[in-house]
Amino acid sequence: MGVAISIANHLKILFQPERLKYLSRAVGVNKACVFCEGLKKGVKFESLIVFEDELSMVFLNKYPYNGGHLLVLPKRHEGDLLKLSEEEYIGLHKTLRRAVDAVQTEFRPRAMNVGANLGQAAGAGIPDHLHYHVVPRWDGDTNFFPIIAQSKVIPLSLEEVHQRLLPYFK
Ligand SMILES: [Zn+2]
């Protein structure tokens, strides 16, 4: 799972202190969690959130593998899929389906990787807050990791992806 490993490496960067400066007004659920912190800002480009409802939320991956790479999460800070309530589980997966549909309709990829790394040993960069990756794939976008991934050029800016996906979640 080269993709997952690369993403995990990128996500680990989020834990570097200099990257956390902008999260300084931390109060609440989990101060160390970039997702819980982002949630406080609500749906806007600054938070990288494109959708939230009572039980789930959708972020843009700050270090995308491809343009349109989304993260779909339960709203509650929980790392264990098995500890979600029935309601949370259903809400999360409805949102996951919605995210897949939005990416498919807007970016028309050839294929998609959808999945979660459960636990650090599986490559999860932020194991304490469960998140599914939705990664659009095109022919020929496969790279060797992590060397080329570091300098990979992604033709879509995060801002553009955010703008283009917002309407799908209204
Ligand atoms: Zn969290």
Backbone and ligand atoms as CSV (ligand in chain L), in Angstrom:
chain,resi,resn,atom,element,x,y,z
A,1,MET,N,N,0.842,-1.219,0.000
A,1,MET,CA,C,0.000,0.000,0.000
A,1,MET,C,C,0.868,1.256,0.000
A,2,GLY,N,N,1.536,1.472,-1.119
A,2,GLY,CA,C,2.413,2.628,-1.224
A,2,GLY,C,C,1.689,3.937,-0.965
A,3,VAL,N,N,0.478,4.029,-1.425
A,3,VAL,CA,C,-0.297,5.267,-1.281
A,3,VAL,C,C,-0.470,5.596,0.183
A,4,ALA,N,N,-0.912,4.612,0.928
A,4,ALA,CA,C,-1.215,4.835,2.339
A,4,ALA,C,C,0.040,5.266,3.096
A,5,ILE,N,N,1.144,4.627,2.776
A,5,ILE,CA,C,2.383,4.950,3.495
A,5,ILE,C,C,2.799,6.384,3.212
A,6,SER,N,N,2.687,6.771,1.972
A,6,SER,CA,C,3.068,8.131,1.607
A,6,SER,C,C,2.190,9.147,2.320
A,7,ILE,N,N,0.901,8.887,2.346
A,7,ILE,CA,C,-0.030,9.813,2.993
A,7,ILE,C,C,0.305,9.921,4.469
A,8,ALA,N,N,0.580,8.780,5.077
A,8,ALA,CA,C,0.893,8.784,6.510
A,8,ALA,C,C,2.122,9.649,6.777
A,9,ASN,N,N,3.120,9.537,5.931
A,9,ASN,CA,C,4.317,10.354,6.121
A,9,ASN,C,C,3.998,11.835,6.049
A,10,HIS,N,N,3.139,12.177,5.124
A,10,HIS,CA,C,2.758,13.583,4.993
A,10,HIS,C,C,2.001,14.043,6.223
A,11,LEU,N,N,1.103,13.207,6.706
A,11,LEU,CA,C,0.279,13.608,7.845
A,11,LEU,C,C,1.115,13.788,9.094
A,12,LYS,N,N,2.168,13.015,9.201
A,12,LYS,CA,C,3.026,13.135,10.388
A,12,LYS,C,C,3.617,14.541,10.503
A,13,ILE,N,N,3.819,15.160,9.356
A,13,ILE,CA,C,4.382,16.512,9.343
A,13,ILE,C,C,3.493,17.464,10.144
A,14,LEU,N,N,2.193,17.186,10.154
A,14,LEU,CA,C,1.256,18.052,10.869
A,14,LEU,C,C,1.561,18.123,12.359
A,15,PHE,N,N,2.270,17.142,12.862
A,15,PHE,CA,C,2.561,17.142,14.286
A,15,PHE,C,C,3.804,17.948,14.644
A,16,GLN,N,N,4.484,18.467,13.635
A,16,GLN,CA,C,5.629,19.314,13.936
A,16,GLN,C,C,5.125,20.640,14.507
A,17,PRO,N,N,5.740,21.085,15.610
A,17,PRO,CA,C,5.253,22.266,16.321
A,17,PRO,C,C,5.059,23.498,15.448
A,18,GLU,N,N,5.985,23.749,14.522
A,18,GLU,CA,C,5.856,24.972,13.708
A,18,GLU,C,C,4.609,24.928,12.836
A,19,ARG,N,N,4.165,23.724,12.526
A,19,ARG,CA,C,2.950,23.589,11.724
A,19,ARG,C,C,1.696,23.819,12.571
A,20,LEU,N,N,1.859,23.776,13.861
A,20,LEU,CA,C,0.696,23.880,14.745
A,20,LEU,C,C,0.458,25.299,15.262
A,21,LYS,N,N,1.313,26.214,14.839
A,21,LYS,CA,C,1.183,27.598,15.310
A,21,LYS,C,C,-0.217,28.155,15.086
A,22,TYR,N,N,-0.737,27.894,13.909
A,22,TYR,CA,C,-2.033,28.462,13.569
A,22,TYR,C,C,-3.171,27.811,14.347
A,23,LEU,N,N,-2.875,26.819,15.120
A,23,LEU,CA,C,-3.914,26.146,15.896
A,23,LEU,C,C,-3.863,26.548,17.368
A,24,SER,N,N,-3.255,27.698,17.639
A,24,SER,CA,C,-2.927,28.016,19.023
A,24,SER,C,C,-4.129,28.256,19.932
A,25,ARG,N,N,-5.300,28.603,19.344
A,25,ARG,CA,C,-6.428,28.844,20.243
A,25,ARG,C,C,-7.167,27.540,20.573
A,26,ALA,N,N,-6.381,26.569,20.950
A,26,ALA,CA,C,-6.936,25.246,21.220
A,26,ALA,C,C,-7.727,25.199,22.535
A,27,VAL,N,N,-8.937,24.782,22.444
A,27,VAL,CA,C,-9.754,24.485,23.631
A,27,VAL,C,C,-10.639,23.297,23.250
A,28,GLY,N,N,-10.828,22.402,24.163
A,28,GLY,CA,C,-11.859,21.402,23.904
A,28,GLY,C,C,-11.414,20.003,23.586
A,29,VAL,N,N,-12.115,19.381,22.664
A,29,VAL,CA,C,-12.083,17.937,22.483
A,29,VAL,C,C,-10.698,17.305,22.580
A,30,ASN,N,N,-9.823,17.676,21.663
A,30,ASN,CA,C,-8.478,17.124,21.740
A,30,ASN,C,C,-7.497,18.123,21.149
A,31,LYS,N,N,-6.738,18.733,22.019
A,31,LYS,CA,C,-5.849,19.822,21.610
A,31,LYS,C,C,-4.802,19.386,20.606
A,32,ALA,N,N,-4.428,18.118,20.673
A,32,ALA,CA,C,-3.354,17.655,19.801
A,32,ALA,C,C,-3.872,17.222,18.437
A,33,CYS,N,N,-5.181,17.217,18.276
A,33,CYS,CA,C,-5.743,16.631,17.057
A,33,CYS,C,C,-6.065,17.709,16.026
A,34,VAL,N,N,-5.434,17.608,14.871
A,34,VAL,CA,C,-5.641,18.621,13.832
A,34,VAL,C,C,-7.085,18.621,13.320
A,35,PHE,N,N,-7.718,17.471,13.370
A,35,PHE,CA,C,-9.100,17.405,12.888
A,35,PHE,C,C,-10.053,18.094,13.871
A,36,CYS,N,N,-9.906,17.797,15.156
A,36,CYS,CA,C,-10.745,18.443,16.177
A,36,CYS,C,C,-10.517,19.952,16.177
A,37,GLU,N,N,-9.281,20.351,15.973
A,37,GLU,CA,C,-8.962,21.778,15.924
A,37,GLU,C,C,-9.600,22.435,14.707
A,38,GLY,N,N,-9.461,21.787,13.576
A,38,GLY,CA,C,-10.029,22.326,12.332
A,38,GLY,C,C,-11.533,22.491,12.441
A,39,LEU,N,N,-12.156,21.556,13.092
A,39,LEU,CA,C,-13.612,21.547,13.224
A,39,LEU,C,C,-14.137,22.817,13.882
A,40,LYS,N,N,-13.350,23.379,14.791
A,40,LYS,CA,C,-13.796,24.592,15.495
A,40,LYS,C,C,-13.972,25.774,14.546
A,41,LYS,N,N,-13.274,25.727,13.436
A,41,LYS,CA,C,-13.362,26.835,12.476
A,41,LYS,C,C,-14.542,26.685,11.529
A,42,GLY,N,N,-15.106,25.497,11.489
A,42,GLY,CA,C,-16.267,25.279,10.629
A,42,GLY,C,C,-15.890,25.077,9.174
A,43,VAL,N,N,-16.907,25.043,8.320
A,43,VAL,CA,C,-16.703,24.788,6.898
A,43,VAL,C,C,-16.172,26.050,6.224
A,44,LYS,N,N,-14.912,26.061,5.915
A,44,LYS,CA,C,-14.293,27.160,5.173
A,44,LYS,C,C,-12.936,26.700,4.670
A,45,PHE,N,N,-12.365,27.457,3.764
A,45,PHE,CA,C,-11.096,27.022,3.197
A,45,PHE,C,C,-10.013,26.953,4.264
A,46,GLU,N,N,-10.032,27.899,5.184
A,46,GLU,CA,C,-9.012,27.966,6.232
A,46,GLU,C,C,-8.929,26.663,7.037
A,47,SER,N,N,-10.071,26.043,7.258
A,47,SER,CA,C,-10.100,24.804,8.048
A,47,SER,C,C,-9.902,23.569,7.165
A,48,LEU,N,N,-9.991,23.764,5.857
A,48,LEU,CA,C,-9.952,22.685,4.864
A,48,LEU,C,C,-11.159,21.758,4.965
A,49,ILE,N,N,-12.201,22.220,5.650
A,49,ILE,CA,C,-13.414,21.404,5.776
A,49,ILE,C,C,-14.384,21.760,4.648
A,50,VAL,N,N,-14.916,20.751,3.990
A,50,VAL,CA,C,-15.926,21.010,2.956
A,50,VAL,C,C,-17.328,20.635,3.425
A,51,PHE,N,N,-17.396,19.848,4.499
A,51,PHE,CA,C,-18.721,19.413,4.959
A,51,PHE,C,C,-18.667,19.002,6.417
A,52,GLU,N,N,-19.739,19.359,7.162
A,52,GLU,CA,C,-19.930,18.768,8.476
A,52,GLU,C,C,-21.424,18.613,8.735
A,53,ASP,N,N,-21.779,17.532,9.355
A,53,ASP,CA,C,-23.136,17.388,9.874
A,53,ASP,C,C,-23.005,16.939,11.324
A,54,GLU,N,N,-24.065,16.401,11.898
A,54,GLU,CA,C,-24.035,16.074,13.326
A,54,GLU,C,C,-22.982,15.020,13.676
A,55,LEU,N,N,-22.738,14.102,12.777
A,55,LEU,CA,C,-21.929,12.936,13.123
A,55,LEU,C,C,-20.632,12.795,12.351
A,56,SER,N,N,-20.509,13.533,11.263
A,56,SER,CA,C,-19.356,13.294,10.402
A,56,SER,C,C,-18.862,14.594,9.779
A,57,MET,N,N,-17.693,14.507,9.154
A,57,MET,CA,C,-17.135,15.691,8.489
A,57,MET,C,C,-16.179,15.259,7.385
A,58,VAL,N,N,-15.944,16.195,6.470
A,58,VAL,CA,C,-15.061,15.925,5.333
A,58,VAL,C,C,-14.022,17.037,5.237
A,59,PHE,N,N,-12.766,16.636,5.250
A,59,PHE,CA,C,-11.637,17.570,5.110
A,59,PHE,C,C,-10.950,17.325,3.769
A,60,LEU,N,N,-10.305,18.368,3.259
A,60,LEU,CA,C,-9.316,18.147,2.209
A,60,LEU,C,C,-8.042,17.703,2.897
A,61,ASN,N,N,-7.348,16.749,2.323
A,61,ASN,CA,C,-6.038,16.398,2.848
A,61,ASN,C,C,-5.081,17.554,2.530
A,62,LYS,N,N,-4.430,18.069,3.550
A,62,LYS,CA,C,-3.527,19.206,3.358
A,62,LYS,C,C,-2.348,18.840,2.454
A,63,TYR,N,N,-1.971,17.578,2.476
A,63,TYR,CA,C,-0.865,17.100,1.637
A,63,TYR,C,C,-1.391,16.006,0.724
A,64,PRO,N,N,-2.173,16.407,-0.283
A,64,PRO,CA,C,-2.901,15.415,-1.080
A,64,PRO,C,C,-1.986,14.542,-1.944
A,65,TYR,N,N,-2.420,13.320,-2.124
A,65,TYR,CA,C,-1.740,12.447,-3.080
A,65,TYR,C,C,-2.099,12.865,-4.493
A,66,ASN,N,N,-3.360,13.251,-4.658
A,66,ASN,CA,C,-3.859,13.769,-5.925
A,66,ASN,C,C,-4.819,14.911,-5.627
A,67,GLY,N,N,-5.078,15.758,-6.614
A,67,GLY,CA,C,-6.092,16.794,-6.431
A,67,GLY,C,C,-7.435,16.145,-6.141
A,68,GLY,N,N,-8.118,16.602,-5.097
A,68,GLY,CA,C,-9.408,16.016,-4.749
A,68,GLY,C,C,-9.317,14.949,-3.671
A,69,HIS,N,N,-8.141,14.793,-3.090
A,69,HIS,CA,C,-7.939,13.806,-2.017
A,69,HIS,C,C,-8.658,14.271,-0.743
A,70,LEU,N,N,-9.672,13.526,-0.341
A,70,LEU,CA,C,-10.488,13.895,0.819
A,70,LEU,C,C,-10.268,12.956,1.995
A,71,LEU,N,N,-10.600,13.485,3.171
A,71,LEU,CA,C,-10.596,12.673,4.391
A,71,LEU,C,C,-11.998,12.735,4.981
A,72,VAL,N,N,-12.559,11.586,5.278
A,72,VAL,CA,C,-13.922,11.515,5.816
A,72,VAL,C,C,-13.847,10.939,7.223
A,73,LEU,N,N,-14.407,11.677,8.186
A,73,LEU,CA,C,-14.202,11.315,9.595
A,73,LEU,C,C,-15.492,11.344,10.400
A,74,PRO,N,N,-15.513,10.576,11.496
A,74,PRO,CA,C,-16.571,10.804,12.478
A,74,PRO,C,C,-16.266,12.130,13.170
A,75,LYS,N,N,-17.288,12.810,13.618
A,75,LYS,CA,C,-17.056,14.100,14.254
A,75,LYS,C,C,-16.394,13.920,15.624
A,76,ARG,N,N,-16.796,12.886,16.296
A,76,ARG,CA,C,-16.246,12.622,17.623
A,76,ARG,C,C,-14.806,12.112,17.511
A,77,HIS,N,N,-13.963,12.549,18.427
A,77,HIS,CA,C,-12.563,12.139,18.432
A,77,HIS,C,C,-12.454,10.685,18.876
A,78,GLU,N,N,-12.415,9.803,17.905
A,78,GLU,CA,C,-12.374,8.362,18.197
A,78,GLU,C,C,-11.532,7.685,17.123
A,79,GLY,N,N,-10.583,6.891,17.558
A,79,GLY,CA,C,-9.707,6.244,16.602
A,79,GLY,C,C,-10.134,4.837,16.220
A,80,ASP,N,N,-11.044,4.289,17.003
A,80,ASP,CA,C,-11.399,2.882,16.822
A,80,ASP,C,C,-12.748,2.736,16.125
A,81,LEU,N,N,-12.704,2.180,14.952
A,81,LEU,CA,C,-13.926,1.953,14.170
A,81,LEU,C,C,-14.971,1.180,14.977
A,82,LEU,N,N,-14.487,0.256,15.788
A,82,LEU,CA,C,-15.393,-0.617,16.544
A,82,LEU,C,C,-16.038,0.097,17.734
A,83,LYS,N,N,-15.531,1.276,18.046
A,83,LYS,CA,C,-16.105,2.021,19.176
A,83,LYS,C,C,-17.099,3.093,18.740
A,84,LEU,N,N,-17.338,3.179,17.448
A,84,LEU,CA,C,-18.368,4.113,16.989
A,84,LEU,C,C,-19.736,3.545,17.337
A,85,SER,N,N,-20.661,4.425,17.677
A,85,SER,CA,C,-22.036,3.965,17.881
A,85,SER,C,C,-22.605,3.578,16.513
A,86,GLU,N,N,-23.703,2.867,16.530
A,86,GLU,CA,C,-24.367,2.470,15.290
A,86,GLU,C,C,-24.690,3.719,14.446
A,87,GLU,N,N,-25.186,4.718,15.146
A,87,GLU,CA,C,-25.554,5.975,14.486
A,87,GLU,C,C,-24.329,6.652,13.860
A,88,GLU,N,N,-23.253,6.703,14.612
A,88,GLU,CA,C,-22.027,7.325,14.103
A,88,GLU,C,C,-21.491,6.551,12.893
A,89,TYR,N,N,-21.553,5.239,13.001
A,89,TYR,CA,C,-21.049,4.386,11.923
A,89,TYR,C,C,-21.836,4.632,10.631
A,90,ILE,N,N,-23.143,4.672,10.768
A,90,ILE,CA,C,-23.998,4.875,9.595
A,90,ILE,C,C,-23.797,6.281,9.031
A,91,GLY,N,N,-23.771,7.271,9.928
A,91,GLY,CA,C,-23.568,8.661,9.487
A,91,GLY,C,C,-22.251,8.818,8.752
A,92,LEU,N,N,-21.208,8.220,9.285
A,92,LEU,CA,C,-19.877,8.294,8.681
A,92,LEU,C,C,-19.879,7.696,7.275
A,93,HIS,N,N,-20.515,6.553,7.133
A,93,HIS,CA,C,-20.478,5.880,5.839
A,93,HIS,C,C,-21.407,6.508,4.805
A,94,LYS,N,N,-22.461,7.143,5.280
A,94,LYS,CA,C,-23.294,7.917,4.337
A,94,LYS,C,C,-22.478,9.080,3.786
A,95,THR,N,N,-21.715,9.706,4.664
A,95,THR,CA,C,-20.889,10.839,4.235
A,95,THR,C,C,-19.753,10.367,3.334
A,96,LEU,N,N,-19.211,9.204,3.646
A,96,LEU,CA,C,-18.154,8.629,2.796
A,96,LEU,C,C,-18.677,8.427,1.372
A,97,ARG,N,N,-19.876,7.890,1.278
A,97,ARG,CA,C,-20.482,7.657,-0.043
A,97,ARG,C,C,-20.700,8.986,-0.767
A,98,ARG,N,N,-21.119,9.966,-0.002
A,98,ARG,CA,C,-21.351,11.287,-0.580
A,98,ARG,C,C,-20.042,11.901,-1.096
A,99,ALA,N,N,-18.988,11.701,-0.341
A,99,ALA,CA,C,-17.675,12.236,-0.739
A,99,ALA,C,C,-17.180,11.548,-2.012
A,100,VAL,N,N,-17.353,10.243,-2.085
A,100,VAL,CA,C,-16.948,9.486,-3.276
A,100,VAL,C,C,-17.736,9.989,-4.483
A,101,ASP,N,N,-19.020,10.196,-4.277
A,101,ASP,CA,C,-19.880,10.679,-5.354
A,101,ASP,C,C,-19.447,12.070,-5.822
A,102,ALA,N,N,-19.137,12.950,-4.867
A,102,ALA,CA,C,-18.721,14.319,-5.209
A,102,ALA,C,C,-17.431,14.310,-6.018
A,103,VAL,N,N,-16.454,13.523,-5.569
A,103,VAL,CA,C,-15.163,13.451,-6.260
A,103,VAL,C,C,-15.351,12.852,-7.655
A,104,GLN,N,N,-16.158,11.819,-7.735
A,104,GLN,CA,C,-16.412,11.155,-9.015
A,104,GLN,C,C,-17.059,12.120,-10.008
A,105,THR,N,N,-18.076,12.825,-9.538
A,105,THR,CA,C,-18.833,13.709,-10.425
A,105,THR,C,C,-18.004,14.917,-10.840
A,106,GLU,N,N,-17.278,15.497,-9.900
A,106,GLU,CA,C,-16.574,16.744,-10.196
A,106,GLU,C,C,-15.239,16.531,-10.912
A,107,PHE,N,N,-14.489,15.504,-10.513
A,107,PHE,CA,C,-13.140,15.352,-11.072
A,107,PHE,C,C,-13.010,14.217,-12.085
A,108,ARG,N,N,-14.040,13.378,-12.167
A,108,ARG,CA,C,-14.054,12.292,-13.159
A,108,ARG,C,C,-12.756,11.479,-13.202
A,109,PRO,N,N,-12.291,10.995,-12.048
A,109,PRO,CA,C,-11.088,10.162,-12.084
A,109,PRO,C,C,-11.392,8.809,-12.738
A,110,ARG,N,N,-10.343,8.116,-13.101
A,110,ARG,CA,C,-10.492,6.782,-13.695
A,110,ARG,C,C,-10.847,5.759,-12.631
A,111,ALA,N,N,-10.394,6.021,-11.401
A,111,ALA,CA,C,-10.601,5.082,-10.298
A,111,ALA,C,C,-10.413,5.832,-8.986
A,112,MET,N,N,-10.636,5.143,-7.895
A,112,MET,CA,C,-10.444,5.780,-6.594
A,112,MET,C,C,-9.907,4.772,-5.589
A,113,ASN,N,N,-9.075,5.241,-4.686
A,113,ASN,CA,C,-8.715,4.461,-3.507
A,113,ASN,C,C,-9.557,4.996,-2.360
A,114,VAL,N,N,-10.251,4.103,-1.688
A,114,VAL,CA,C,-11.042,4.490,-0.516
A,114,VAL,C,C,-10.659,3.543,0.608
A,115,GLY,N,N,-10.206,4.107,1.718
A,115,GLY,CA,C,-9.838,3.207,2.805
A,115,GLY,C,C,-9.287,3.934,4.001
A,116,ALA,N,N,-9.121,3.176,5.071
A,116,ALA,CA,C,-8.612,3.737,6.322
A,116,ALA,C,C,-7.462,2.883,6.822
A,117,ASN,N,N,-6.492,3.539,7.442
A,117,ASN,CA,C,-5.417,2.821,8.112
A,117,ASN,C,C,-5.773,2.781,9.590
A,118,LEU,N,N,-6.101,1.633,10.099
A,118,LEU,CA,C,-6.520,1.522,11.492
A,118,LEU,C,C,-5.303,1.225,12.353
A,119,GLY,N,N,-4.828,2.258,13.049
A,119,GLY,CA,C,-3.656,2.092,13.913
A,119,GLY,C,C,-2.370,2.517,13.247
A,120,GLN,N,N,-1.412,2.921,14.084
A,120,GLN,CA,C,-0.138,3.444,13.614
A,120,GLN,C,C,0.642,2.408,12.799
A,121,ALA,N,N,0.621,1.171,13.253
A,121,ALA,CA,C,1.378,0.132,12.563
A,121,ALA,C,C,0.846,-0.105,11.156
A,122,ALA,N,N,-0.395,0.280,10.931
A,122,ALA,CA,C,-0.986,0.141,9.600
A,122,ALA,C,C,-0.686,1.350,8.736
A,123,GLY,N,N,-0.021,2.347,9.316
A,123,GLY,CA,C,0.356,3.519,8.542
A,123,GLY,C,C,-0.483,4.748,8.806
A,124,ALA,N,N,-1.339,4.705,9.814
A,124,ALA,CA,C,-2.160,5.879,10.124
A,124,ALA,C,C,-1.283,6.989,10.677
A,125,GLY,N,N,-1.363,8.166,10.073
A,125,GLY,CA,C,-0.586,9.316,10.532
A,125,GLY,C,C,-1.203,9.908,11.793
A,126,ILE,N,N,-2.508,9.864,11.869
A,126,ILE,CA,C,-3.219,10.378,13.037
A,126,ILE,C,C,-4.156,9.265,13.519
A,127,PRO,N,N,-3.586,8.295,14.244
A,127,PRO,CA,C,-4.351,7.092,14.585
A,127,PRO,C,C,-5.485,7.336,15.575
A,128,ASP,N,N,-5.429,8.460,16.296
A,128,ASP,CA,C,-6.423,8.691,17.350
A,128,ASP,C,C,-7.755,9.227,16.849
A,129,HIS,N,N,-7.789,9.658,15.613
A,129,HIS,CA,C,-9.059,10.137,15.055
A,129,HIS,C,C,-9.258,9.458,13.704
A,130,LEU,N,N,-10.147,8.491,13.735
A,130,LEU,CA,C,-10.412,7.673,12.552
A,130,LEU,C,C,-10.683,8.530,11.314
A,131,HIS,N,N,-10.087,8.176,10.199
A,131,HIS,CA,C,-10.384,8.897,8.956
A,131,HIS,C,C,-10.207,7.992,7.746
A,132,TYR,N,N,-11.173,8.080,6.864
A,132,TYR,CA,C,-11.077,7.395,5.578
A,132,TYR,C,C,-10.426,8.332,4.570
A,133,HIS,N,N,-9.577,7.776,3.744
A,133,HIS,CA,C,-9.029,8.518,2.619
A,133,HIS,C,C,-9.880,8.240,1.382
A,134,VAL,N,N,-10.188,9.288,0.651
A,134,VAL,CA,C,-10.812,9.138,-0.668
A,134,VAL,C,C,-9.837,9.760,-1.653
A,135,VAL,N,N,-9.203,8.918,-2.450
A,135,VAL,CA,C,-8.132,9.388,-3.344
A,135,VAL,C,C,-8.490,9.118,-4.797
A,136,PRO,N,N,-8.774,10.172,-5.562
A,136,PRO,CA,C,-9.031,9.961,-6.980
A,136,PRO,C,C,-7.758,9.514,-7.691
A,137,ARG,N,N,-7.906,8.613,-8.635
A,137,ARG,CA,C,-6.744,8.086,-9.354
A,137,ARG,C,C,-6.939,8.214,-10.861
A,138,TRP,N,N,-5.853,8.544,-11.514
A,138,TRP,CA,C,-5.860,8.615,-12.965
A,138,TRP,C,C,-4.776,7.687,-13.503
A,139,ASP,N,N,-4.937,7.265,-14.716
A,139,ASP,CA,C,-3.918,6.414,-15.317
A,139,ASP,C,C,-2.584,7.152,-15.298
A,140,GLY,N,N,-1.552,6.446,-14.913
A,140,GLY,CA,C,-0.212,7.040,-14.969
A,140,GLY,C,C,0.148,7.905,-13.780
A,141,ASP,N,N,-0.705,7.954,-12.758
A,141,ASP,CA,C,-0.355,8.795,-11.605
A,141,ASP,C,C,0.413,8.028,-10.530
A,142,THR,N,N,0.703,6.770,-10.802
A,142,THR,CA,C,1.414,5.967,-9.816
A,142,THR,C,C,2.874,6.398,-9.735
A,143,ASN,N,N,3.320,6.641,-8.540
A,143,ASN,CA,C,4.703,7.057,-8.331
A,143,ASN,C,C,5.419,6.091,-7.416
A,144,PHE,N,N,6.722,6.165,-7.428
A,144,PHE,CA,C,7.466,5.434,-6.423
A,144,PHE,C,C,7.571,6.300,-5.189
A,145,PHE,N,N,7.408,5.681,-4.058
A,145,PHE,CA,C,7.359,6.431,-2.795
A,145,PHE,C,C,8.607,6.180,-1.986
A,146,PRO,N,N,8.991,7.103,-1.155
A,146,PRO,CA,C,8.409,8.458,-1.093
A,146,PRO,C,C,9.150,9.479,-1.940
A,147,ILE,N,N,10.154,9.017,-2.702
A,147,ILE,CA,C,11.061,9.952,-3.371
A,147,ILE,C,C,10.334,10.922,-4.282
A,148,ILE,N,N,9.562,10.380,-5.201
A,148,ILE,CA,C,8.918,11.252,-6.179
A,148,ILE,C,C,7.755,12.014,-5.549
A,149,ALA,N,N,7.113,11.383,-4.577
A,149,ALA,CA,C,5.957,12.016,-3.929
A,149,ALA,C,C,6.312,13.380,-3.350
A,150,GLN,N,N,7.563,13.524,-2.913
A,150,GLN,CA,C,7.983,14.788,-2.310
A,150,GLN,C,C,7.912,15.942,-3.299
A,151,SER,N,N,8.148,15.643,-4.552
A,151,SER,CA,C,8.210,16.729,-5.526
A,151,SER,C,C,7.060,16.643,-6.532
A,152,LYS,N,N,6.065,15.880,-6.181
A,152,LYS,CA,C,4.954,15.672,-7.097
A,152,LYS,C,C,4.189,16.971,-7.367
A,153,VAL,N,N,3.880,17.184,-8.606
A,153,VAL,CA,C,3.125,18.381,-8.961
A,153,VAL,C,C,1.647,18.018,-9.069
A,154,ILE,N,N,0.838,18.700,-8.294
A,154,ILE,CA,C,-0.594,18.458,-8.340
A,154,ILE,C,C,-1.266,19.645,-9.021
A,155,PRO,N,N,-1.918,19.377,-10.143
A,155,PRO,CA,C,-2.427,20.477,-10.959
A,155,PRO,C,C,-3.562,21.284,-10.325
A,156,LEU,N,N,-4.200,20.744,-9.296
A,156,LEU,CA,C,-5.299,21.472,-8.667
A,156,LEU,C,C,-4.842,22.045,-7.331
A,157,SER,N,N,-5.123,23.311,-7.079
A,157,SER,CA,C,-4.791,23.876,-5.769
A,157,SER,C,C,-5.845,23.430,-4.763
A,158,LEU,N,N,-5.467,23.427,-3.498
A,158,LEU,CA,C,-6.424,23.067,-2.442
A,158,LEU,C,C,-7.624,24.004,-2.486
A,159,GLU,N,N,-7.350,25.262,-2.745
A,159,GLU,CA,C,-8.420,26.257,-2.780
A,159,GLU,C,C,-9.432,25.944,-3.887
A,160,GLU,N,N,-8.902,25.558,-5.032
A,160,GLU,CA,C,-9.795,25.242,-6.145
A,160,GLU,C,C,-10.634,23.998,-5.840
A,161,VAL,N,N,-9.977,22.998,-5.261
A,161,VAL,CA,C,-10.700,21.764,-4.907
A,161,VAL,C,C,-11.801,22.082,-3.904
A,162,HIS,N,N,-11.457,22.914,-2.923
A,162,HIS,CA,C,-12.440,23.291,-1.900
A,162,HIS,C,C,-13.653,23.960,-2.537
A,163,GLN,N,N,-13.384,24.923,-3.390
A,163,GLN,CA,C,-14.470,25.650,-4.063
A,163,GLN,C,C,-15.336,24.750,-4.926
A,164,ARG,N,N,-14.669,23.859,-5.634
A,164,ARG,CA,C,-15.417,23.010,-6.574
A,164,ARG,C,C,-16.247,21.955,-5.867
A,165,LEU,N,N,-15.804,21.540,-4.687
A,165,LEU,CA,C,-16.545,20.477,-3.997
A,165,LEU,C,C,-17.665,20.990,-3.094
A,166,LEU,N,N,-17.553,22.225,-2.647
A,166,LEU,CA,C,-18.567,22.778,-1.725
A,166,LEU,C,C,-20.015,22.558,-2.189
A,167,PRO,N,N,-20.312,22.847,-3.455
A,167,PRO,CA,C,-21.715,22.710,-3.894
A,167,PRO,C,C,-22.283,21.295,-3.719
A,168,TYR,N,N,-21.435,20.304,-3.747
A,168,TYR,CA,C,-21.914,18.910,-3.625
A,168,TYR,C,C,-22.371,18.577,-2.205
A,169,PHE,N,N,-21.993,19.407,-1.270
A,169,PHE,CA,C,-22.320,19.109,0.123
A,169,PHE,C,C,-23.356,20.080,0.694
A,170,LYS,N,N,-23.951,20.898,-0.154
A,170,LYS,CA,C,-24.978,21.838,0.329
A,170,LYS,C,C,-26.264,21.091,0.641
L,1,ZN,ZN,ZN,-9.844,14.525,16.893
